Amino acid sequence: MSTIKNGTRRHPRLLTIVWGSVILVVASLLLVSQVVDLSIDPVIVALGLLVGVGLALVAGGILSLRKRLTADDRKDDDPLSEYR
């Protein structure tokens, strides 16, 4: 049973999810390159990961901003929101 203070919900942090995914991808590439005789160019991998991380963080920021703006709009439309 969880305790929620002041009715606020905790959400997963986007930055933690993105960097955790990056670490998993790098670890998976290293594991695969050791098991299968696969040559990986580290510069290309690093460039691809940086582009992917950048896109994920920008997209997450836009989605977060969009969600925040729609929540604020709903509060403005509800005259009783200050009493809840």
N, CA, C and O atoms as a GROMACS GRO file, in nm:
protein
  336
    1MET      N    1   0.085  -0.116   0.000
    1MET     CA    2   0.000   0.000   0.000
    1MET      C    3   0.090   0.123   0.000
    1MET      O    4   0.183   0.133   0.080
    2SER      N    5   0.061   0.216  -0.088
    2SER     CA    6   0.146   0.334  -0.099
    2SER      C    7   0.080   0.453  -0.032
    2SER      O    8  -0.043   0.463  -0.025
    3THR      N    9   0.162   0.541   0.016
    3THR     CA   10   0.109   0.664   0.076
    3THR      C   11   0.140   0.779  -0.016
    3THR      O   12   0.255   0.801  -0.054
    4ILE      N   13   0.037   0.852  -0.053
    4ILE     CA   14   0.052   0.966  -0.141
    4ILE      C   15   0.020   1.091  -0.061
    4ILE      O   16  -0.089   1.104  -0.005
    5LYS      N   17   0.114   1.184  -0.057
    5LYS     CA   18   0.094   1.306   0.018
    5LYS      C   19   0.036   1.413  -0.073
    5LYS      O   20   0.083   1.430  -0.186
    6ASN      N   21  -0.062   1.482  -0.028
    6ASN     CA   22  -0.123   1.595  -0.098
    6ASN      C   23  -0.180   1.557  -0.234
    6ASN      O   24  -0.194   1.644  -0.320
    7GLY      N   25  -0.211   1.432  -0.256
    7GLY     CA   26  -0.271   1.390  -0.381
    7GLY      C   27  -0.179   1.395  -0.502
    7GLY      O   28  -0.226   1.385  -0.615
    8THR      N   29  -0.050   1.411  -0.481
    8THR     CA   30   0.043   1.414  -0.595
    8THR      C   31   0.090   1.273  -0.626
    8THR      O   32   0.114   1.193  -0.535
    9ARG      N   33   0.103   1.244  -0.753
    9ARG     CA   34   0.153   1.114  -0.796
    9ARG      C   35   0.296   1.129  -0.843
    9ARG      O   36   0.334   1.230  -0.902
   10ARG      N   37   0.375   1.028  -0.818
   10ARG     CA   38   0.514   1.028  -0.864
   10ARG      C   39   0.520   0.958  -0.997
   10ARG      O   40   0.459   0.853  -1.016
   11HIS      N   41   0.594   1.016  -1.090
   11HIS     CA   42   0.610   0.960  -1.223
   11HIS      C   43   0.757   0.921  -1.243
   11HIS      O   44   0.846   0.979  -1.181
   12PRO      N   45   0.781   0.824  -1.330
   12PRO     CA   46   0.920   0.790  -1.359
   12PRO      C   47   0.992   0.906  -1.426
   12PRO      O   48   0.932   0.979  -1.505
   13ARG      N   49   1.119   0.921  -1.396
   13ARG     CA   50   1.196   1.031  -1.454
   13ARG      C   51   1.248   0.990  -1.590
   13ARG      O   52   1.307   0.883  -1.607
   14LEU      N   53   1.224   1.076  -1.688
   14LEU     CA   54   1.261   1.048  -1.825
   14LEU      C   55   1.412   1.030  -1.840
   14LEU      O   56   1.459   0.940  -1.910
   15LEU      N   57   1.488   1.115  -1.774
   15LEU     CA   58   1.634   1.109  -1.785
   15LEU      C   59   1.687   0.975  -1.737
   15LEU      O   60   1.778   0.919  -1.799
   16THR      N   61   1.633   0.923  -1.630
   16THR     CA   62   1.677   0.794  -1.578
   16THR      C   63   1.644   0.682  -1.676
   16THR      O   64   1.726   0.592  -1.696
   17ILE      N   65   1.528   0.687  -1.736
   17ILE     CA   66   1.488   0.584  -1.833
   17ILE      C   67   1.578   0.589  -1.956
   17ILE      O   68   1.621   0.485  -2.005
   18VAL      N   69   1.606   0.709  -2.007
   18VAL     CA   70   1.687   0.723  -2.128
   18VAL      C   71   1.829   0.675  -2.103
   18VAL      O   72   1.882   0.597  -2.182
   19TRP      N   73   1.892   0.720  -1.996
   19TRP     CA   74   2.030   0.679  -1.972
   19TRP      C   75   2.039   0.532  -1.934
   19TRP      O   76   2.138   0.467  -1.967
   20GLY      N   77   1.938   0.479  -1.866
   20GLY     CA   78   1.936   0.336  -1.839
   20GLY      C   79   1.928   0.256  -1.968
   20GLY      O   80   1.992   0.151  -1.981
   21SER      N   81   1.850   0.305  -2.063
   21SER     CA   82   1.840   0.239  -2.193
   21SER      C   83   1.973   0.244  -2.268
   21SER      O   84   2.011   0.147  -2.333
   22VAL      N   85   2.043   0.356  -2.259
   22VAL     CA   86   2.173   0.369  -2.324
   22VAL      C   87   2.272   0.269  -2.266
   22VAL      O   88   2.346   0.204  -2.340
   23ILE      N   89   2.273   0.257  -2.136
   23ILE     CA   90   2.364   0.162  -2.071
   23ILE      C   91   2.331   0.019  -2.113
   23ILE      O   92   2.422  -0.061  -2.138
   24LEU      N   93   2.202  -0.014  -2.121
   24LEU     CA   94   2.163  -0.148  -2.164
   24LEU      C   95   2.204  -0.175  -2.309
   24LEU      O   96   2.247  -0.285  -2.341
   25VAL      N   97   2.192  -0.074  -2.396
   25VAL     CA   98   2.232  -0.092  -2.536
   25VAL      C   99   2.382  -0.114  -2.547
   25VAL      O  100   2.427  -0.202  -2.620
   26VAL      N  101   2.460  -0.034  -2.475
   26VAL     CA  102   2.607  -0.049  -2.480
   26VAL      C  103   2.648  -0.185  -2.425
   26VAL      O  104   2.733  -0.253  -2.483
   27ALA      N  105   2.588  -0.225  -2.314
   27ALA     CA  106   2.622  -0.355  -2.256
   27ALA      C  107   2.583  -0.468  -2.350
   27ALA      O  108   2.657  -0.566  -2.364
   28SER      N  109   2.468  -0.457  -2.415
   28SER     CA  110   2.425  -0.560  -2.510
   28SER      C  111   2.518  -0.568  -2.630
   28SER      O  112   2.552  -0.677  -2.675
   29LEU      N  113   2.561  -0.452  -2.681
   29LEU     CA  114   2.656  -0.452  -2.793
   29LEU      C  115   2.789  -0.516  -2.755
   29LEU      O  116   2.847  -0.592  -2.833
   30LEU      N  117   2.836  -0.485  -2.635
   30LEU     CA  118   2.961  -0.545  -2.590
   30LEU      C  119   2.948  -0.697  -2.574
   30LEU      O  120   3.038  -0.772  -2.611
   31LEU      N  121   2.835  -0.740  -2.520
   31LEU     CA  122   2.813  -0.883  -2.501
   31LEU      C  123   2.803  -0.955  -2.636
   31LEU      O  124   2.863  -1.061  -2.655
   32VAL      N  125   2.727  -0.898  -2.727
   32VAL     CA  126   2.712  -0.960  -2.859
   32VAL      C  127   2.845  -0.962  -2.933
   32VAL      O  128   2.877  -1.061  -3.000
   33SER      N  129   2.922  -0.856  -2.922
   33SER     CA  130   3.051  -0.852  -2.993
   33SER      C  131   3.149  -0.955  -2.936
   33SER      O  132   3.239  -0.999  -3.008
   34GLN      N  133   3.134  -0.994  -2.811
   34GLN     CA  134   3.221  -1.096  -2.752
   34GLN      C  135   3.176  -1.237  -2.789
   34GLN      O  136   3.259  -1.325  -2.813
   35VAL      N  137   3.045  -1.258  -2.794
   35VAL     CA  138   2.993  -1.392  -2.824
   35VAL      C  139   3.002  -1.422  -2.973
   35VAL      O  140   3.049  -1.529  -3.012
   36VAL      N  141   2.959  -1.327  -3.055
   36VAL     CA  142   2.964  -1.343  -3.200
   36VAL      C  143   3.082  -1.260  -3.248
   36VAL      O  144   3.104  -1.149  -3.199
   37ASP      N  145   3.156  -1.312  -3.341
   37ASP     CA  146   3.272  -1.237  -3.390
   37ASP      C  147   3.223  -1.118  -3.473
   37ASP      O  148   3.210  -1.125  -3.595
   38LEU      N  149   3.195  -1.009  -3.402
   38LEU     CA  150   3.136  -0.890  -3.463
   38LEU      C  151   3.228  -0.772  -3.436
   38LEU      O  152   3.265  -0.745  -3.322
   39SER      N  153   3.264  -0.702  -3.541
   39SER     CA  154   3.348  -0.584  -3.521
   39SER      C  155   3.259  -0.460  -3.522
   39SER      O  156   3.181  -0.438  -3.615
   40ILE      N  157   3.271  -0.381  -3.418
   40ILE     CA  158   3.188  -0.262  -3.401
   40ILE      C  159   3.278  -0.140  -3.401
   40ILE      O  160   3.377  -0.134  -3.328
   41ASP      N  161   3.243  -0.042  -3.482
   41ASP     CA  162   3.317   0.084  -3.484
   41ASP      C  163   3.266   0.170  -3.368
   41ASP      O  164   3.151   0.214  -3.371
   42PRO      N  165   3.348   0.194  -3.267
   42PRO     CA  166   3.301   0.267  -3.148
   42PRO      C  167   3.257   0.410  -3.178
   42PRO      O  168   3.170   0.463  -3.109
   43VAL      N  169   3.315   0.474  -3.279
   43VAL     CA  170   3.277   0.611  -3.312
   43VAL      C  171   3.134   0.614  -3.367
   43VAL      O  172   3.055   0.701  -3.330
   44ILE      N  173   3.103   0.521  -3.455
   44ILE     CA  174   2.968   0.515  -3.513
   44ILE      C  175   2.866   0.480  -3.405
   44ILE      O  176   2.757   0.537  -3.403
   45VAL      N  177   2.900   0.388  -3.317
   45VAL     CA  178   2.809   0.350  -3.208
   45VAL      C  179   2.785   0.470  -3.116
   45VAL      O  180   2.671   0.497  -3.078
   46ALA      N  181   2.892   0.541  -3.079
   46ALA     CA  182   2.877   0.658  -2.991
   46ALA      C  183   2.794   0.766  -3.058
   46ALA      O  184   2.709   0.828  -2.994
   47LEU      N  185   2.816   0.788  -3.186
   47LEU     CA  186   2.738   0.889  -3.259
   47LEU      C  187   2.591   0.850  -3.265
   47LEU      O  188   2.504   0.934  -3.244
   48GLY      N  189   2.564   0.725  -3.294
   48GLY     CA  190   2.425   0.678  -3.298
   48GLY      C  191   2.357   0.689  -3.163
   48GLY      O  192   2.241   0.728  -3.154
   49LEU      N  193   2.429   0.654  -3.056
   49LEU     CA  194   2.372   0.664  -2.921
   49LEU      C  195   2.345   0.809  -2.883
   49LEU      O  196   2.242   0.839  -2.824
   50LEU      N  197   2.438   0.899  -2.917
   50LEU     CA  198   2.415   1.040  -2.884
   50LEU      C  199   2.295   1.097  -2.958
   50LEU      O  200   2.217   1.173  -2.901
   51VAL      N  201   2.281   1.061  -3.085
   51VAL     CA  202   2.165   1.108  -3.161
   51VAL      C  203   2.036   1.051  -3.100
   51VAL      O  204   1.938   1.122  -3.084
   52GLY      N  205   2.038   0.923  -3.069
   52GLY     CA  206   1.920   0.859  -3.009
   52GLY      C  207   1.882   0.918  -2.875
   52GLY      O  208   1.764   0.943  -2.848
   53VAL      N  209   1.982   0.941  -2.790
   53VAL     CA  210   1.956   1.001  -2.658
   53VAL      C  211   1.902   1.143  -2.674
   53VAL      O  212   1.808   1.183  -2.605
   54GLY      N  213   1.963   1.219  -2.764
   54GLY     CA  214   1.915   1.355  -2.785
   54GLY      C  215   1.771   1.359  -2.833
   54GLY      O  216   1.691   1.438  -2.783
   55LEU      N  217   1.738   1.274  -2.929
   55LEU     CA  218   1.600   1.268  -2.977
   55LEU      C  219   1.502   1.224  -2.869
   55LEU      O  220   1.392   1.278  -2.859
   56ALA      N  221   1.543   1.126  -2.789
   56ALA     CA  222   1.455   1.078  -2.682
   56ALA      C  223   1.431   1.186  -2.577
   56ALA      O  224   1.318   1.202  -2.530
   57LEU      N  225   1.535   1.261  -2.541
   57LEU     CA  226   1.519   1.366  -2.441
   57LEU      C  227   1.435   1.482  -2.494
   57LEU      O  228   1.353   1.538  -2.421
   58VAL      N  229   1.454   1.520  -2.620
   58VAL     CA  230   1.373   1.627  -2.678
   58VAL      C  231   1.227   1.585  -2.688
   58VAL      O  232   1.137   1.661  -2.652
   59ALA      N  233   1.203   1.463  -2.737
   59ALA     CA  234   1.065   1.414  -2.750
   59ALA      C  235   1.000   1.403  -2.612
   59ALA      O  236   0.883   1.439  -2.596
   60GLY      N  237   1.073   1.354  -2.514
   60GLY     CA  238   1.018   1.345  -2.378
   60GLY      C  239   0.987   1.480  -2.319
   60GLY      O  240   0.886   1.497  -2.251
   61GLY      N  241   1.073   1.578  -2.344
   61GLY     CA  242   1.048   1.714  -2.295
   61GLY      C  243   0.925   1.775  -2.359
   61GLY      O  244   0.846   1.842  -2.291
   62ILE      N  245   0.908   1.752  -2.489
   62ILE     CA  246   0.790   1.805  -2.557
   62ILE      C  247   0.663   1.738  -2.505
   62ILE      O  248   0.562   1.805  -2.481
   63LEU      N  249   0.667   1.606  -2.488
   63LEU     CA  250   0.550   1.536  -2.435
   63LEU      C  251   0.518   1.579  -2.293
   63LEU      O  252   0.401   1.592  -2.257
   64SER      N  253   0.620   1.599  -2.213
   64SER     CA  254   0.600   1.644  -2.075
   64SER      C  255   0.539   1.784  -2.071
   64SER      O  256   0.448   1.811  -1.993
   65LEU      N  257   0.591   1.871  -2.156
   65LEU     CA  258   0.538   2.007  -2.162
   65LEU      C  259   0.393   2.006  -2.209
   65LEU      O  260   0.309   2.079  -2.156
   66ARG      N  261   0.364   1.923  -2.308
   66ARG     CA  262   0.227   1.915  -2.359
   66ARG      C  263   0.132   1.863  -2.252
   66ARG      O  264   0.020   1.914  -2.239
   67LYS      N  265   0.175   1.763  -2.176
   67LYS     CA  266   0.090   1.708  -2.071
   67LYS      C  267   0.069   1.812  -1.961
   67LYS      O  268  -0.042   1.825  -1.907
   68ARG      N  269   0.175   1.886  -1.927
   68ARG     CA  270   0.165   1.988  -1.823
   68ARG      C  271   0.071   2.101  -1.866
   68ARG      O  272  -0.007   2.150  -1.784
   69LEU      N  273   0.079   2.142  -1.993
   69LEU     CA  274  -0.007   2.249  -2.041
   69LEU      C  275  -0.153   2.207  -2.042
   69LEU      O  276  -0.240   2.288  -2.008
   70THR      N  277  -0.183   2.084  -2.080
   70THR     CA  278  -0.322   2.041  -2.081
   70THR      C  279  -0.376   2.027  -1.939
   70THR      O  280  -0.494   2.053  -1.916
   71ALA      N  281  -0.292   1.988  -1.844
   71ALA     CA  282  -0.336   1.980  -1.704
   71ALA      C  283  -0.363   2.119  -1.649
   71ALA      O  284  -0.460   2.138  -1.575
   72ASP      N  285  -0.281   2.218  -1.684
   72ASP     CA  286  -0.304   2.355  -1.640
   72ASP      C  287  -0.430   2.413  -1.703
   72ASP      O  288  -0.502   2.489  -1.638
   73ASP      N  289  -0.457   2.378  -1.828
   73ASP     CA  290  -0.578   2.426  -1.894
   73ASP      C  291  -0.703   2.372  -1.825
   73ASP      O  292  -0.801   2.444  -1.811
   74ARG      N  293  -0.699   2.246  -1.782
   74ARG     CA  294  -0.814   2.189  -1.714
   74ARG      C  295  -0.838   2.257  -1.581
   74ARG      O  296  -0.953   2.276  -1.541
   75LYS      N  297  -0.732   2.294  -1.511
   75LYS     CA  298  -0.748   2.362  -1.383
   75LYS      C  299  -0.814   2.498  -1.402
   75LYS      O  300  -0.895   2.540  -1.319
   76ASP      N  301  -0.778   2.568  -1.510
   76ASP     CA  302  -0.836   2.700  -1.535
   76ASP      C  303  -0.984   2.691  -1.571
   76ASP      O  304  -1.060   2.782  -1.539
   77ASP      N  305  -1.026   2.582  -1.636
   77ASP     CA  306  -1.165   2.567  -1.675
   77ASP      C  307  -1.255   2.527  -1.559
   77ASP      O  308  -1.376   2.549  -1.565
   78ASP      N  309  -1.199   2.469  -1.456
   78ASP     CA  310  -1.278   2.418  -1.344
   78ASP      C  311  -1.283   2.524  -1.234
   78ASP      O  312  -1.182   2.550  -1.170
   79PRO      N  313  -1.400   2.584  -1.210
   79PRO     CA  314  -1.407   2.690  -1.108
   79PRO      C  315  -1.390   2.637  -0.966
   79PRO      O  316  -1.357   2.713  -0.875
   80LEU      N  317  -1.413   2.507  -0.946
   80LEU     CA  318  -1.403   2.450  -0.811
   80LEU      C  319  -1.267   2.386  -0.785
   80LEU      O  320  -1.248   2.322  -0.681
   81SER      N  321  -1.172   2.401  -0.879
   81SER     CA  322  -1.043   2.333  -0.862
   81SER      C  323  -0.965   2.383  -0.742
   81SER      O  324  -0.886   2.308  -0.686
   82GLU      N  325  -0.985   2.507  -0.701
   82GLU     CA  326  -0.912   2.557  -0.586
   82GLU      C  327  -0.962   2.500  -0.454
   82GLU      O  328  -0.894   2.508  -0.353
   83TYR      N  329  -1.083   2.441  -0.456
   83TYR     CA  330  -1.141   2.384  -0.334
   83TYR      C  331  -1.116   2.235  -0.322
   83TYR      O  332  -1.156   2.173  -0.223
   84ARG      N  333  -1.050   2.175  -0.421
   84ARG     CA  334  -1.024   2.030  -0.417
   84ARG      C  335  -0.886   2.002  -0.370
   84ARG      O  336  -0.847   1.886  -0.360
   0.00000   0.00000   0.00000
